[in-house]
Amino acid sequence: MALKLTVIGTGYLGATHAAAMAELGFEVLGLDVVPEKIEMLGQGRVPMYEPGLEELLRKHVAGIEGSSGRLRFTTSFEEVGAFGDVHFVCVNTPQKHGEYACDMSYVESAFGSLAPHLRDGALVVGKSTVPVGSAARLAAVLPENVELAWNPEFLREGFAVDDTLHPDRIVVGVESERAEKLLREVYAGPVGEGSPFVVTDFPTAELVKTAANSFLATKISFINAMAEVCEAADGDVVKLAEAIGHDDRIGKKFLRAGIGFGGGCLPKDIRAFMARAGELGADQALTFLREVDSVNMRRRGHMVELAREAVGGETFLGKRVAVLGATFKPDSDDVRDSPALNVAGQIHLQGGQVTVYDPKGMDNARRLFPTLGYAPSAVEAVRGADVVLHLTEWREFRDLDPAELAEAAATRIILDGRNALDPVTWREAGWTYRAMGRPRA
């Protein structure tokens, strides 16, 4: 008899996981405590922008014409408990207010609400990013004949559907052969295509996600630190990154210098990792992450200084600043801890007239920064600007016609905060082009 799956929490991770499991052929029941979200998902709509996700939902949500009907949504833990054989917990673990540690209240609430309704033999699978040691503690919340496994997610926003259906690795922390067997059955499709299936204990599975994110954050901050040195020495960080990236031990990915990383994962995950290491008495092992975080935050301030220099060097008062990009990365509408919006906000607070344009993140940006100006297109954002800041590397911005933008701008100065534009093309169109870690001309 085929396994029935449930997904607890239908945010970015949960909605993607639920739709992908339906695509793999399972009957899936998704749960959320927010009725409005459940209503939206039940109509085949998603509350966030993720390429391909809405199409995948509509392919499987029950009640939509032509769908497989394998995917439904509910607000009832009782219904979920009666339905499922394997329950995936996909709720958020944000950073605690005023602390580095992560907030486990959503995970604890999900486990507490689910536990009384679980059938004997059920398997609960944690996918949320949690501090090491959490799984062992949460296992004690579950009934005696219910097992726990930990299966961290490695989704990249903008590629989440593909990352779930065709993962580069599947990690499962288990305490029994039965739990491993059930998860091999769940992931039989991807494993059959060649995705590695790594079996570990609970602590290792919990550490994998935070260790991976810490490594990526370190690599980004390393090249940004090199950009600082390049600026001091009149070197070119783009050529430096190209040269060291040819070394297979280093690799080319995540070596683009700019205004740094943001989003809902990397910043809070490395901070929570440091906090947990301190609780375990291993704080010295991760002290380097403080500098990784510091380098990252420093890049935002440096872009503000470059912008101030570009408009005269003393004040932003009376100056018009165009900001291209609001999301923390392209192919997403996520503005959580967005470096682009952080820079825009700082300039606005210092008196600049800031106008922002982003292909997908405008609504979320307005909610977070309602006092900024917003434009319906890149050209309109640039109109009358004394300086243009390119802060999110959307393809739309890379494909812009510098000559067309030049006609709209008051002053032809562009600061490339992502090192993603072609300096030659922009300079030939009459722009003064400046990028972080690169020579002025």
DRENDO-1510 file (C-alpha; in Angstrom, 1 decimal, always signed):
<recs>
REC; n; res; u; v; w
REC; 1; MET; +0.0; +0.0; +0.0 .
REC; 2; ALA; +1.4; +3.4; -1.0 .
REC; 3; LEU; +2.6; +5.7; +1.7 .
REC; 4; LYS; +0.5; +8.8; +2.5 .
REC; 5; LEU; +2.4; +11.9; +3.4 .
REC; 6; THR; +1.6; +15.1; +5.3 .
REC; 7; VAL; +3.4; +18.4; +5.4 .
REC; 8; ILE; +3.1; +20.6; +8.5 .
REC; 9; GLY; +3.7; +24.2; +7.6 .
REC; 10; THR; +3.0; +25.5; +4.1 .
REC; 11; GLY; +5.5; +28.4; +3.7 .
REC; 12; TYR; +8.2; +28.4; +1.2 .
REC; 13; LEU; +9.7; +25.1; +2.2 .
REC; 14; GLY; +6.4; +23.3; +3.0 .
REC; 15; ALA; +4.4; +24.3; -0.1 .
REC; 16; THR; +7.3; +23.3; -2.3 .
REC; 17; HIS; +7.8; +20.0; -0.5 .
REC; 18; ALA; +4.1; +19.2; -0.6 .
REC; 19; ALA; +3.8; +19.9; -4.4 .
REC; 20; ALA; +7.0; +18.0; -5.2 .
REC; 21; MET; +5.9; +14.9; -3.2 .
REC; 22; ALA; +2.6; +14.9; -5.1 .
REC; 23; GLU; +4.6; +15.1; -8.3 .
REC; 24; LEU; +6.5; +12.0; -7.2 .
REC; 25; GLY; +3.2; +10.1; -7.0 .
REC; 26; PHE; +2.2; +10.3; -3.3 .
REC; 27; GLU; -1.1; +11.4; -1.8 .
REC; 28; VAL; -0.2; +14.5; +0.2 .
REC; 29; LEU; -2.1; +16.5; +2.9 .
REC; 30; GLY; -0.6; +19.9; +3.8 .
REC; 31; LEU; -1.4; +21.7; +7.0 .
REC; 32; ASP; -1.1; +25.3; +8.1 .
REC; 33; VAL; -2.6; +27.2; +11.0 .
REC; 34; VAL; -3.4; +30.2; +8.8 .
REC; 35; PRO; -6.8; +29.6; +7.1 .
REC; 36; GLU; -6.1; +32.3; +4.5 .
REC; 37; LYS; -3.0; +30.5; +3.3 .
REC; 38; ILE; -4.8; +27.2; +3.2 .
REC; 39; GLU; -7.6; +28.7; +1.1 .
REC; 40; MET; -5.1; +30.2; -1.3 .
REC; 41; LEU; -3.1; +27.0; -1.7 .
REC; 42; GLY; -6.4; +25.1; -2.2 .
REC; 43; GLN; -7.0; +27.3; -5.2 .
REC; 44; GLY; -3.6; +26.4; -6.6 .
REC; 45; ARG; -2.1; +29.8; -5.8 .
REC; 46; VAL; +1.1; +30.4; -3.7 .
REC; 47; PRO; +1.7; +33.3; -1.3 .
REC; 48; MET; +5.3; +33.8; -2.6 .
REC; 49; TYR; +7.1; +33.9; -6.0 .
REC; 50; GLU; +9.0; +30.7; -6.8 .
REC; 51; PRO; +9.5; +29.8; -10.4 .
REC; 52; GLY; +7.5; +26.7; -11.4 .
REC; 53; LEU; +5.8; +26.2; -8.0 .
REC; 54; GLU; +2.3; +27.5; -8.8 .
REC; 55; GLU; +2.2; +25.4; -12.0 .
REC; 56; LEU; +3.2; +22.3; -10.0 .
REC; 57; LEU; +0.5; +23.0; -7.4 .
REC; 58; ARG; -2.2; +23.4; -10.0 .
REC; 59; LYS; -1.1; +20.1; -11.6 .
REC; 60; HIS; -1.9; +18.3; -8.3 .
REC; 61; VAL; -4.3; +20.2; -6.1 .
REC; 62; ALA; -7.7; +18.4; -5.7 .
REC; 63; GLY; -10.6; +20.3; -7.2 .
REC; 64; ILE; -8.7; +22.0; -10.0 .
REC; 65; GLU; -9.7; +20.8; -13.5 .
REC; 66; GLY; -7.2; +18.4; -15.0 .
REC; 67; SER; -5.2; +17.9; -11.8 .
REC; 68; SER; -4.1; +14.6; -10.3 .
REC; 69; GLY; -6.1; +15.4; -7.1 .
REC; 70; ARG; -3.2; +14.0; -5.1 .
REC; 71; LEU; -2.7; +17.2; -3.0 .
REC; 72; ARG; -5.1; +18.7; -0.4 .
REC; 73; PHE; -4.8; +21.2; +2.4 .
REC; 74; THR; -6.3; +21.5; +5.9 .
REC; 75; THR; -6.1; +23.3; +9.2 .
REC; 76; SER; -6.9; +20.2; +11.2 .
REC; 77; PHE; -4.1; +18.3; +13.1 .
REC; 78; GLU; -6.7; +15.5; +13.8 .
REC; 79; GLU; -7.2; +15.1; +10.0 .
REC; 80; VAL; -3.5; +15.0; +9.4 .
REC; 81; GLY; -2.8; +12.5; +12.1 .
REC; 82; ALA; -5.5; +10.1; +10.8 .
REC; 83; PHE; -4.3; +10.5; +7.2 .
REC; 84; GLY; -0.6; +10.3; +7.2 .
REC; 85; ASP; +2.1; +7.5; +7.4 .
REC; 86; VAL; +5.0; +10.0; +7.2 .
REC; 87; HIS; +4.7; +13.6; +8.5 .
REC; 88; PHE; +7.2; +16.2; +7.4 .
REC; 89; VAL; +7.6; +19.2; +9.7 .
REC; 90; CYS; +8.5; +22.2; +7.6 .
REC; 91; VAL; +7.8; +25.2; +9.8 .
REC; 92; ASN; +10.0; +28.3; +10.2 .
REC; 93; THR; +12.9; +28.8; +12.7 .
REC; 94; PRO; +13.6; +32.6; +12.6 .
REC; 95; GLN; +16.2; +34.3; +14.6 .
REC; 96; LYS; +15.1; +35.3; +18.1 .
REC; 97; HIS; +14.5; +39.0; +18.5 .
REC; 98; GLY; +17.6; +40.6; +20.1 .
REC; 99; GLU; +19.5; +37.3; +20.1 .
REC; 100; TYR; +21.7; +35.2; +17.8 .
REC; 101; ALA; +19.8; +32.0; +18.7 .
REC; 102; CYS; +17.0; +30.6; +16.6 .
REC; 103; ASP; +13.4; +30.7; +17.7 .
REC; 104; MET; +12.1; +27.1; +18.1 .
REC; 105; SER; +8.6; +28.0; +19.2 .
REC; 106; TYR; +7.0; +27.2; +15.8 .
REC; 107; VAL; +8.7; +23.7; +15.7 .
REC; 108; GLU; +7.8; +23.0; +19.3 .
REC; 109; SER; +4.2; +24.1; +18.7 .
REC; 110; ALA; +4.0; +21.9; +15.6 .
REC; 111; PHE; +5.3; +18.8; +17.4 .
REC; 112; GLY; +3.0; +19.5; +20.4 .
REC; 113; SER; -0.1; +19.9; +18.2 .
REC; 114; LEU; +0.7; +16.9; +16.0 .
REC; 115; ALA; +1.7; +14.3; +18.7 .
REC; 116; PRO; -1.7; +13.6; +20.3 .
REC; 117; HIS; -3.2; +12.7; +16.9 .
REC; 118; LEU; -0.4; +10.3; +15.5 .
REC; 119; ARG; -1.2; +6.7; +14.7 .
REC; 120; ASP; +1.1; +3.9; +16.0 .
REC; 121; GLY; +3.9; +3.3; +13.5 .
REC; 122; ALA; +3.9; +6.8; +12.1 .
REC; 123; LEU; +7.2; +8.5; +11.2 .
REC; 124; VAL; +7.7; +12.2; +11.9 .
REC; 125; VAL; +10.4; +13.8; +9.8 .
REC; 126; GLY; +11.9; +17.2; +10.7 .
REC; 127; LYS; +13.0; +19.3; +7.8 .
REC; 128; SER; +13.2; +22.7; +9.6 .
REC; 129; THR; +16.7; +24.0; +10.3 .
REC; 130; VAL; +17.3; +23.6; +14.0 .
REC; 131; PRO; +20.1; +23.8; +16.5 .
REC; 132; VAL; +22.0; +20.5; +17.0 .
REC; 133; GLY; +20.5; +18.5; +19.8 .
REC; 134; SER; +16.9; +19.5; +19.0 .
REC; 135; ALA; +15.9; +16.2; +17.4 .
REC; 136; ALA; +16.7; +14.2; +20.5 .
REC; 137; ARG; +14.7; +16.5; +22.7 .
REC; 138; LEU; +11.7; +16.6; +20.3 .
REC; 139; ALA; +11.7; +12.8; +20.0 .
REC; 140; ALA; +10.6; +12.7; +23.6 .
REC; 141; VAL; +7.4; +14.7; +22.7 .
REC; 142; LEU; +6.2; +11.9; +20.4 .
REC; 143; PRO; +4.1; +8.9; +21.5 .
REC; 144; GLU; +6.0; +5.7; +22.3 .
REC; 145; ASN; +5.2; +3.9; +19.0 .
REC; 146; VAL; +6.0; +6.9; +16.8 .
REC; 147; GLU; +9.5; +7.4; +15.4 .
REC; 148; LEU; +11.4; +10.6; +14.5 .
REC; 149; ALA; +13.9; +11.2; +11.6 .
REC; 150; TRP; +15.7; +14.4; +10.6 .
REC; 151; ASN; +15.9; +15.3; +6.9 .
REC; 152; PRO; +17.4; +18.8; +6.4 .
REC; 153; GLU; +16.4; +20.8; +3.3 .
REC; 154; PHE; +18.9; +22.3; +0.9 .
REC; 155; LEU; +16.6; +24.5; -1.3 .
REC; 156; ARG; +17.9; +27.4; -3.2 .
REC; 157; GLU; +15.3; +30.1; -3.7 .
REC; 158; GLY; +14.6; +30.4; -7.4 .
REC; 159; PHE; +15.4; +26.7; -7.9 .
REC; 160; ALA; +13.4; +25.1; -5.1 .
REC; 161; VAL; +11.2; +22.9; -7.3 .
REC; 162; ASP; +14.1; +21.4; -9.1 .
REC; 163; ASP; +16.1; +21.0; -5.9 .
REC; 164; THR; +13.3; +19.0; -4.3 .
REC; 165; LEU; +12.6; +16.8; -7.3 .
REC; 166; HIS; +16.3; +16.3; -8.3 .
REC; 167; PRO; +18.3; +17.0; -5.1 .
REC; 168; ASP; +22.1; +17.0; -5.2 .
REC; 169; ARG; +22.0; +14.9; -2.0 .
REC; 170; ILE; +19.4; +13.5; +0.5 .
REC; 171; VAL; +20.5; +13.5; +4.1 .
REC; 172; VAL; +18.5; +11.5; +6.7 .
REC; 173; GLY; +19.2; +11.3; +10.4 .
REC; 174; VAL; +17.6; +8.1; +11.7 .
REC; 175; GLU; +17.7; +5.8; +14.7 .
REC; 176; SER; +16.2; +2.6; +13.1 .
REC; 177; GLU; +16.3; +0.6; +9.9 .
REC; 178; ARG; +12.6; +1.0; +9.6 .
REC; 179; ALA; +12.8; +4.8; +9.5 .
REC; 180; GLU; +15.6; +4.6; +6.9 .
REC; 181; LYS; +13.5; +2.2; +4.8 .
REC; 182; LEU; +10.4; +4.5; +4.9 .
REC; 183; LEU; +12.5; +7.5; +3.7 .
REC; 184; ARG; +14.1; +5.4; +1.0 .
REC; 185; GLU; +10.6; +4.7; -0.2 .
REC; 186; VAL; +9.7; +8.4; -0.1 .
REC; 187; TYR; +12.8; +9.4; -2.1 .
REC; 188; ALA; +12.9; +6.3; -4.4 .
REC; 189; GLY; +12.4; +8.5; -7.5 .
REC; 190; PRO; +15.4; +10.9; -6.9 .
REC; 191; VAL; +17.6; +8.1; -5.6 .
REC; 192; GLY; +16.8; +6.1; -8.7 .
REC; 193; GLU; +18.0; +9.1; -10.8 .
REC; 194; GLY; +21.3; +9.1; -8.9 .
REC; 195; SER; +20.8; +11.5; -6.0 .
REC; 196; PRO; +23.1; +10.4; -3.1 .
REC; 197; PHE; +21.3; +9.1; +0.0 .
REC; 198; VAL; +23.4; +9.8; +3.1 .
REC; 199; VAL; +22.4; +8.1; +6.3 .
REC; 200; THR; +23.5; +9.7; +9.6 .
REC; 201; ASP; +22.6; +10.0; +13.3 .
REC; 202; PHE; +20.5; +12.9; +14.5 .
REC; 203; PRO; +23.2; +15.4; +15.5 .
REC; 204; THR; +25.1; +15.0; +12.2 .
REC; 205; ALA; +21.9; +15.5; +10.1 .
REC; 206; GLU; +21.1; +18.7; +12.1 .
REC; 207; LEU; +24.6; +20.0; +11.6 .
REC; 208; VAL; +24.8; +19.4; +7.8 .
REC; 209; LYS; +22.5; +22.4; +6.9 .
REC; 210; THR; +24.2; +24.9; +9.2 .
REC; 211; ALA; +27.6; +23.7; +8.2 .
REC; 212; ALA; +26.8; +24.0; +4.5 .
REC; 213; ASN; +25.4; +27.5; +4.9 .
REC; 214; SER; +28.3; +28.5; +7.1 .
REC; 215; PHE; +30.8; +27.4; +4.4 .
REC; 216; LEU; +28.9; +29.3; +1.7 .
REC; 217; ALA; +28.7; +32.4; +3.8 .
REC; 218; THR; +32.4; +32.1; +4.5 .
REC; 219; LYS; +33.2; +31.8; +0.8 .
REC; 220; ILE; +31.1; +34.9; +0.0 .
REC; 221; SER; +32.7; +37.0; +2.7 .
REC; 222; PHE; +36.2; +35.8; +1.7 .
REC; 223; ILE; +35.8; +37.2; -1.8 .
REC; 224; ASN; +34.3; +40.4; -0.4 .
REC; 225; ALA; +37.3; +40.8; +1.9 .
REC; 226; MET; +39.5; +40.3; -1.1 .
REC; 227; ALA; +37.4; +43.1; -2.8 .
REC; 228; GLU; +38.4; +45.4; +0.1 .
REC; 229; VAL; +42.1; +44.6; -0.5 .
REC; 230; CYS; +41.7; +45.0; -4.2 .
REC; 231; GLU; +40.3; +48.5; -3.8 .
REC; 232; ALA; +43.1; +49.4; -1.5 .
REC; 233; ALA; +45.7; +48.0; -3.9 .
REC; 234; ASP; +44.0; +49.1; -7.2 .
REC; 235; GLY; +43.5; +45.4; -8.1 .
REC; 236; ASP; +40.5; +43.7; -9.9 .
REC; 237; VAL; +38.5; +41.3; -7.7 .
REC; 238; VAL; +36.7; +39.9; -10.7 .
REC; 239; LYS; +39.9; +38.8; -12.4 .
REC; 240; LEU; +41.2; +37.6; -9.0 .
REC; 241; ALA; +38.1; +35.5; -8.5 .
REC; 242; GLU; +38.4; +34.1; -12.0 .
REC; 243; ALA; +42.0; +33.1; -11.5 .
REC; 244; ILE; +41.5; +31.4; -8.1 .
REC; 245; GLY; +38.2; +29.8; -9.3 .
REC; 246; HIS; +40.1; +27.7; -11.8 .
REC; 247; ASP; +41.6; +25.8; -8.9 .
REC; 248; ASP; +39.3; +22.8; -8.5 .
REC; 249; ARG; +39.8; +22.8; -4.7 .
REC; 250; ILE; +38.3; +26.3; -4.6 .
REC; 251; GLY; +35.8; +26.4; -7.5 .
REC; 252; LYS; +34.1; +29.3; -9.2 .
REC; 253; LYS; +30.8; +29.4; -7.5 .
REC; 254; PHE; +30.0; +32.0; -4.8 .
REC; 255; LEU; +33.1; +34.1; -5.8 .
REC; 256; ARG; +31.3; +37.2; -7.1 .
REC; 257; ALA; +32.1; +40.1; -4.9 .
REC; 258; GLY; +29.4; +42.6; -4.1 .
REC; 259; ILE; +27.2; +43.9; -1.3 .
REC; 260; GLY; +27.0; +40.5; +0.4 .
REC; 261; PHE; +24.4; +37.8; +1.3 .
REC; 262; GLY; +21.0; +38.1; +2.9 .
REC; 263; GLY; +17.7; +36.3; +2.9 .
REC; 264; GLY; +16.0; +34.2; +5.5 .
REC; 265; CYS; +18.6; +31.5; +5.8 .
REC; 266; LEU; +22.4; +32.3; +5.6 .
REC; 267; PRO; +22.4; +35.3; +8.1 .
REC; 268; LYS; +20.2; +33.7; +10.8 .
REC; 269; ASP; +21.7; +30.2; +10.3 .
REC; 270; ILE; +25.3; +31.2; +10.9 .
REC; 271; ARG; +24.2; +33.3; +14.0 .
REC; 272; ALA; +22.2; +30.4; +15.4 .
REC; 273; PHE; +25.2; +28.1; +14.8 .
REC; 274; MET; +27.4; +30.4; +16.8 .
REC; 275; ALA; +24.9; +30.6; +19.6 .
REC; 276; ARG; +24.5; +26.8; +19.8 .
REC; 277; ALA; +28.3; +26.3; +19.7 .
REC; 278; GLY; +28.5; +28.6; +22.7 .
REC; 279; GLU; +25.9; +26.6; +24.6 .
REC; 280; LEU; +27.9; +23.4; +23.8 .
REC; 281; GLY; +31.1; +24.9; +25.1 .
REC; 282; ALA; +32.6; +25.0; +21.5 .
REC; 283; ASP; +32.3; +28.7; +20.9 .
REC; 284; GLN; +35.9; +29.1; +19.9 .
REC; 285; ALA; +35.4; +26.7; +17.0 .
REC; 286; LEU; +33.1; +29.2; +15.3 .
REC; 287; THR; +34.6; +32.6; +16.2 .
REC; 288; PHE; +35.6; +33.0; +12.6 .
REC; 289; LEU; +31.9; +33.2; +11.7 .
REC; 290; ARG; +31.7; +36.5; +13.6 .
REC; 291; GLU; +34.1; +38.0; +11.1 .
REC; 292; VAL; +32.2; +36.4; +8.2 .
REC; 293; ASP; +29.1; +38.2; +9.5 .
REC; 294; SER; +31.0; +41.4; +10.0 .
REC; 295; VAL; +32.5; +41.4; +6.5 .
REC; 296; ASN; +29.1; +40.8; +5.1 .
REC; 297; MET; +27.4; +43.7; +7.0 .
REC; 298; ARG; +30.3; +46.0; +6.2 .
REC; 299; ARG; +29.7; +45.7; +2.5 .
REC; 300; ARG; +26.3; +47.3; +2.8 .
REC; 301; GLY; +27.8; +50.3; +4.5 .
REC; 302; HIS; +30.5; +50.5; +1.9 .
REC; 303; MET; +28.0; +50.8; -0.9 .
REC; 304; VAL; +26.3; +53.6; +1.0 .
REC; 305; GLU; +29.7; +55.4; +1.2 .
REC; 306; LEU; +30.3; +54.8; -2.6 .
REC; 307; ALA; +26.9; +56.3; -3.3 .
REC; 308; ARG; +27.6; +59.3; -1.1 .
REC; 309; GLU; +30.9; +59.9; -2.9 .
REC; 310; ALA; +29.2; +59.6; -6.3 .
REC; 311; VAL; +26.7; +62.4; -5.5 .
REC; 312; GLY; +29.3; +64.8; -4.1 .
REC; 313; GLY; +30.8; +63.2; -1.0 .
REC; 314; GLU; +29.1; +65.1; +1.8 .
REC; 315; THR; +25.4; +64.5; +2.0 .
REC; 316; PHE; +22.4; +62.8; +0.3 .
REC; 317; LEU; +20.1; +65.8; +0.9 .
REC; 318; GLY; +18.4; +66.8; -2.3 .
REC; 319; LYS; +19.9; +63.9; -4.2 .
REC; 320; ARG; +17.9; +61.4; -6.2 .
REC; 321; VAL; +19.1; +57.8; -5.9 .
REC; 322; ALA; +17.8; +55.0; -8.1 .
REC; 323; VAL; +18.0; +51.5; -6.7 .
REC; 324; LEU; +17.6; +48.5; -9.1 .
REC; 325; GLY; +16.7; +45.5; -7.0 .
REC; 326; ALA; +14.8; +44.9; -3.7 .
REC; 327; THR; +15.0; +41.2; -3.2 .
REC; 328; PHE; +18.0; +39.5; -1.6 .
REC; 329; LYS; +18.6; +37.5; -4.7 .
REC; 330; PRO; +17.1; +37.2; -8.2 .
REC; 331; ASP; +14.2; +34.8; -9.1 .
REC; 332; SER; +12.5; +35.4; -5.8 .
REC; 333; ASP; +10.2; +37.9; -4.1 .
REC; 334; ASP; +11.9; +37.4; -0.8 .
REC; 335; VAL; +13.1; +40.7; +0.8 .
REC; 336; ARG; +14.1; +39.3; +4.2 .
REC; 337; ASP; +17.4; +40.8; +5.3 .
REC; 338; SER; +17.9; +42.1; +1.8 .
REC; 339; PRO; +21.2; +43.9; +1.3 .
REC; 340; ALA; +19.6; +45.9; -1.5 .
REC; 341; LEU; +16.8; +47.2; +0.7 .
REC; 342; ASN; +19.1; +47.8; +3.6 .
REC; 343; VAL; +21.3; +50.0; +1.5 .
REC; 344; ALA; +18.2; +51.8; +0.1 .
REC; 345; GLY; +16.9; +52.4; +3.6 .
REC; 346; GLN; +20.2; +53.7; +4.9 .
REC; 347; ILE; +20.4; +56.3; +2.1 .
REC; 348; HIS; +16.8; +57.3; +2.7 .
REC; 349; LEU; +17.5; +57.8; +6.4 .
REC; 350; GLN; +20.4; +60.0; +5.5 .
REC; 351; GLY; +18.2; +62.3; +3.4 .
REC; 352; GLY; +18.3; +60.8; -0.1 .
REC; 353; GLN; +15.3; +60.6; -2.3 .
REC; 354; VAL; +15.4; +56.9; -3.1 .
REC; 355; THR; +13.3; +55.2; -5.8 .
REC; 356; VAL; +13.3; +51.4; -6.0 .
REC; 357; TYR; +12.3; +49.0; -8.8 .
REC; 358; ASP; +12.4; +45.2; -8.6 .
REC; 359; PRO; +10.8; +42.7; -11.0 .
REC; 360; LYS; +9.1; +40.6; -8.3 .
REC; 361; GLY; +9.7; +42.1; -4.9 .
REC; 362; MET; +7.8; +45.4; -5.0 .
REC; 363; ASP; +4.9; +44.4; -2.8 .
REC; 364; ASN; +7.0; +42.9; -0.1 .
REC; 365; ALA; +9.4; +45.8; -0.2 .
REC; 366; ARG; +6.6; +48.3; +0.2 .
REC; 367; ARG; +5.3; +46.5; +3.3 .
REC; 368; LEU; +8.8; +46.5; +4.8 .
REC; 369; PHE; +9.9; +50.0; +3.7 .
REC; 370; PRO; +6.7; +52.0; +3.0 .
REC; 371; THR; +8.6; +55.3; +3.1 .
REC; 372; LEU; +10.8; +54.6; +0.1 .
REC; 373; GLY; +9.7; +55.6; -3.4 .
REC; 374; TYR; +8.8; +52.9; -5.9 .
REC; 375; ALA; +8.7; +52.9; -9.7 .
REC; 376; PRO; +6.9; +50.6; -12.2 .
REC; 377; SER; +10.0; +50.0; -14.3 .
REC; 378; ALA; +13.8; +50.4; -14.3 .
REC; 379; VAL; +13.6; +53.4; -16.6 .
REC; 380; GLU; +11.1; +55.2; -14.3 .
REC; 381; ALA; +13.2; +54.4; -11.3 .
REC; 382; VAL; +16.3; +56.0; -13.0 .
REC; 383; ARG; +14.4; +59.1; -14.3 .
REC; 384; GLY; +16.1; +62.2; -12.8 .
REC; 385; ALA; +18.6; +60.1; -10.7 .
REC; 386; ASP; +21.9; +61.5; -9.7 .
REC; 387; VAL; +23.3; +58.0; -9.2 .
REC; 388; VAL; +22.0; +54.5; -10.1 .
REC; 389; LEU; +22.7; +51.5; -7.8 .
REC; 390; HIS; +22.5; +48.0; -9.2 .
REC; 391; LEU; +21.9; +45.8; -6.1 .
REC; 392; THR; +20.1; +42.6; -7.2 .
REC; 393; GLU; +21.4; +40.7; -10.2 .
REC; 394; TRP; +18.2; +40.1; -12.1 .
REC; 395; ARG; +18.6; +39.2; -15.7 .
REC; 396; GLU; +16.3; +42.1; -16.6 .
REC; 397; PHE; +18.9; +44.5; -15.3 .
REC; 398; ARG; +21.8; +42.8; -17.1 .
REC; 399; ASP; +19.8; +43.1; -20.3 .
REC; 400; LEU; +19.1; +46.9; -19.8 .
REC; 401; ASP; +20.0; +49.3; -22.6 .
REC; 402; PRO; +22.5; +51.7; -21.0 .
REC; 403; ALA; +21.8; +54.3; -23.8 .
REC; 404; GLU; +18.1; +54.2; -23.0 .
REC; 405; LEU; +18.7; +54.6; -19.3 .
REC; 406; ALA; +21.2; +57.4; -20.0 .
REC; 407; GLU; +18.4; +59.5; -21.5 .
REC; 408; ALA; +16.4; +59.2; -18.3 .
REC; 409; ALA; +19.1; +59.8; -15.7 .
REC; 410; ALA; +20.2; +63.2; -14.5 .
REC; 411; THR; +23.7; +62.1; -14.1 .
REC; 412; ARG; +25.3; +59.0; -15.8 .
REC; 413; ILE; +26.8; +57.3; -12.8 .
REC; 414; ILE; +26.1; +53.6; -12.0 .
REC; 415; LEU; +27.4; +51.7; -9.0 .
REC; 416; ASP; +27.3; +47.9; -9.7 .
REC; 417; GLY; +26.8; +46.3; -6.3 .
REC; 418; ARG; +26.8; +42.8; -7.8 .
REC; 419; ASN; +29.7; +43.0; -10.3 .
REC; 420; ALA; +27.2; +41.6; -12.8 .
REC; 421; LEU; +27.0; +44.3; -15.5 .
REC; 422; ASP; +29.5; +44.7; -18.4 .
REC; 423; PRO; +31.7; +47.8; -17.6 .
REC; 424; VAL; +32.7; +48.3; -21.3 .
REC; 425; THR; +29.1; +48.4; -22.5 .
REC; 426; TRP; +28.1; +51.0; -19.9 .
REC; 427; ARG; +31.2; +53.1; -20.3 .
REC; 428; GLU; +30.8; +53.2; -24.1 .
REC; 429; ALA; +27.2; +54.5; -23.5 .
REC; 430; GLY; +28.7; +57.4; -21.5 .
REC; 431; TRP; +28.3; +56.1; -18.0 .
REC; 432; THR; +30.7; +56.4; -15.2 .
REC; 433; TYR; +30.8; +52.8; -14.0 .
REC; 434; ARG; +32.1; +51.8; -10.6 .
REC; 435; ALA; +32.0; +48.4; -8.9 .
REC; 436; MET; +33.2; +47.0; -5.6 .
REC; 437; GLY; +36.7; +45.7; -5.7 .
REC; 438; ARG; +37.4; +46.9; -9.3 .
REC; 439; PRO; +39.6; +49.7; -10.7 .
REC; 440; ARG; +37.8; +52.9; -11.4 .
REC; 441; ALA; +38.4; +52.7; -15.2 .
</recs>
